[in-house]
Amino acid sequence: MAEITAAMVKQLRDKTGAGMMECKAALTEANGNMDEAITLLRKRGLAQAAKRAGRATAQGTIGSYIHLGGKIGVLVEVNCESDFVARTDDFNNLVREVAMHVAAADPKWTRREEVPADAIEKEKSIYRAQMEGSGKPAQVMDKIIEGKLGSFYSQFVLLDQPSVRDPNVTIAQLVAQASAKTGENIQVTRFVRFRVGEGE
């Protein structure tokens, strides 16, 4: 059994934002393996966030960000359950990070449910056309199409996109980590990305 030092716990806490006891437990379970401990904490954060997902998010903030020498602007609305959490540095850092990500990654939709059915059908028809004549059974083609749709979502849907700061973490996972840290349901509600000065 690997010895879990205070320095290791601090390092994990700095990387994930999880509590000291959670970090120590994850490192113990992962036998000191930092990457494995991060994975464990992420899974737990997502599980805890799922339990909170049904709770009302009536508080929050609208963050703004101007990018690329003042040419791209972003407004993003992130909601939580209490005014107390909405005023914390951690929450506002999350809002800023999401806004910066939107500026850099240019998503088209916030969540999968917002993608129009015709856009999904168009993608599916493209994937089917690519596989025409492959001789693959219909159910195999359907699985391949679903896999390709996942790639489409990770390209255009904000919550599915890998963070521009850390490609190993999606925006949904960042939100889940913030939710686990605060103990509140946190939701990215909507965003607007625009060119500054357009229409003038």
Buried (B, 14 or more C-beta within 10 A) or exposed (E): EEEBEEEBBEBBBEBBBBEEEBBBBBBBEBEBBBEBBBBBBBEBBBEBBEEBEEEEBEBBBBBEBEBEEEEBBBBBBBBBBBEEBBEBEEBBEBBBBBBBBBBBBBBEBBBBEEBEEEBBEEBBEEBEEEBEEEEEEEEEBBEBBEEBBEEBBEBBBBBBBBBBEEEEBBBBBBBBBBBBBBEBBBBBEBBEBEEEEEEE
